[in-house]
């Protein structure tokens, strides 16, 4: 059963648009942030580290994908938010404290909602 699911997941990633991939990355970052918070609550230290590591890998990828020449001030602000998430999640990992992750989760949700609305708006303009 997991083979079929993994094959489906792989296919959906390979056929996704850049916009869909961006939203998938945010969804995965949000999921790993929540799982890290749960792991802290249940004192599963290894799981906490694993989920924070995945969260940070995604955020680093998002940060590396920014084009500061095209994005200008917006990309610089996004980079600063990504730096905040990396710093706060590192603090959560070191201190075994979910509070910094709550801040990360708020930022990730705001960014996800913003990108989601921007993509919807862009698609409406393209179809009009």
LOVEX-763834 format. One record per residue (C-alpha): x, z, y; residue in three letters; residue number from 1; chain. Coordinates in steps of 0.5 Angstrom, whole numbers, plus 500, padded with zeros to 3 digits. Layout:
REM residues N
REC:east:up:north:kefi:volum:tiro
REC:X:Z:Y:ALA:NUM:A
...
This chain:
REM residues 128
REC:east:up:north:kefi:volum:tiro
REC:500:500:500:UNK:1:A
REC:505:502:505:UNK:2:A
REC:509:495:504:UNK:3:A
REC:503:491:506:UNK:4:A
REC:502:496:512:UNK:5:A
REC:509:495:514:UNK:6:A
REC:509:487:513:UNK:7:A
REC:503:487:518:UNK:8:A
REC:507:491:523:UNK:9:A
REC:513:487:523:UNK:10:A
REC:508:481:523:UNK:11:A
REC:504:484:529:UNK:12:A
REC:511:485:533:UNK:13:A
REC:514:478:532:UNK:14:A
REC:507:475:534:UNK:15:A
REC:506:479:540:UNK:16:A
REC:507:477:547:UNK:17:A
REC:512:481:552:UNK:18:A
REC:506:484:555:UNK:19:A
REC:504:487:548:UNK:20:A
REC:511:489:546:UNK:21:A
REC:511:493:553:UNK:22:A
REC:505:497:551:UNK:23:A
REC:507:498:544:UNK:24:A
REC:513:501:546:UNK:25:A
REC:509:506:551:UNK:26:A
REC:504:507:545:UNK:27:A
REC:510:509:541:UNK:28:A
REC:514:513:546:UNK:29:A
REC:507:517:547:UNK:30:A
REC:506:518:540:UNK:31:A
REC:513:521:539:UNK:32:A
REC:513:525:545:UNK:33:A
REC:506:528:542:UNK:34:A
REC:509:529:535:UNK:35:A
REC:516:532:538:UNK:36:A
REC:511:537:542:UNK:37:A
REC:507:539:535:UNK:38:A
REC:514:540:531:UNK:39:A
REC:516:545:537:UNK:40:A
REC:509:549:536:UNK:41:A
REC:510:549:528:UNK:42:A
REC:518:550:529:UNK:43:A
REC:520:544:525:UNK:44:A
REC:526:543:528:UNK:45:A
REC:529:537:525:UNK:46:A
REC:522:533:526:UNK:47:A
REC:523:535:533:UNK:48:A
REC:530:532:534:UNK:49:A
REC:527:526:530:UNK:50:A
REC:521:525:535:UNK:51:A
REC:525:526:541:UNK:52:A
REC:531:521:538:UNK:53:A
REC:526:516:537:UNK:54:A
REC:522:517:544:UNK:55:A
REC:529:517:548:UNK:56:A
REC:531:510:544:UNK:57:A
REC:525:507:546:UNK:58:A
REC:526:510:554:UNK:59:A
REC:533:507:553:UNK:60:A
REC:531:500:551:UNK:61:A
REC:525:500:557:UNK:62:A
REC:531:502:562:UNK:63:A
REC:536:497:559:UNK:64:A
REC:530:491:560:UNK:65:A
REC:529:492:567:UNK:66:A
REC:532:487:571:UNK:67:A
REC:534:490:578:UNK:68:A
REC:535:483:581:UNK:69:A
REC:527:481:580:UNK:70:A
REC:524:488:580:UNK:71:A
REC:528:491:586:UNK:72:A
REC:525:497:589:UNK:73:A
REC:520:498:583:UNK:74:A
REC:525:497:578:UNK:75:A
REC:529:502:581:UNK:76:A
REC:523:507:581:UNK:77:A
REC:522:506:574:UNK:78:A
REC:529:507:572:UNK:79:A
REC:529:514:576:UNK:80:A
REC:523:515:572:UNK:81:A
REC:526:513:565:UNK:82:A
REC:532:518:567:UNK:83:A
REC:527:524:568:UNK:84:A
REC:524:523:561:UNK:85:A
REC:531:522:558:UNK:86:A
REC:533:529:562:UNK:87:A
REC:527:533:561:UNK:88:A
REC:527:531:553:UNK:89:A
REC:534:533:552:UNK:90:A
REC:532:539:555:UNK:91:A
REC:526:540:551:UNK:92:A
REC:531:539:545:UNK:93:A
REC:536:543:547:UNK:94:A
REC:532:549:549:UNK:95:A
REC:526:548:543:UNK:96:A
REC:521:548:549:UNK:97:A
REC:515:543:549:UNK:98:A
REC:514:544:557:UNK:99:A
REC:519:539:559:UNK:100:A
REC:516:534:554:UNK:101:A
REC:509:535:557:UNK:102:A
REC:512:532:564:UNK:103:A
REC:515:527:560:UNK:104:A
REC:508:525:557:UNK:105:A
REC:504:525:563:UNK:106:A
REC:509:520:566:UNK:107:A
REC:509:516:560:UNK:108:A
REC:501:516:560:UNK:109:A
REC:501:514:567:UNK:110:A
REC:506:508:566:UNK:111:A
REC:502:506:560:UNK:112:A
REC:495:506:564:UNK:113:A
REC:499:502:570:UNK:114:A
REC:502:497:566:UNK:115:A
REC:495:496:562:UNK:116:A
REC:491:495:568:UNK:117:A
REC:496:490:571:UNK:118:A
REC:496:486:565:UNK:119:A
REC:489:486:565:UNK:120:A
REC:489:484:572:UNK:121:A
REC:494:479:571:UNK:122:A
REC:490:476:565:UNK:123:A
REC:484:476:569:UNK:124:A
REC:487:472:574:UNK:125:A
REC:490:467:569:UNK:126:A
REC:483:465:566:UNK:127:A
REC:480:464:573:UNK:128:A
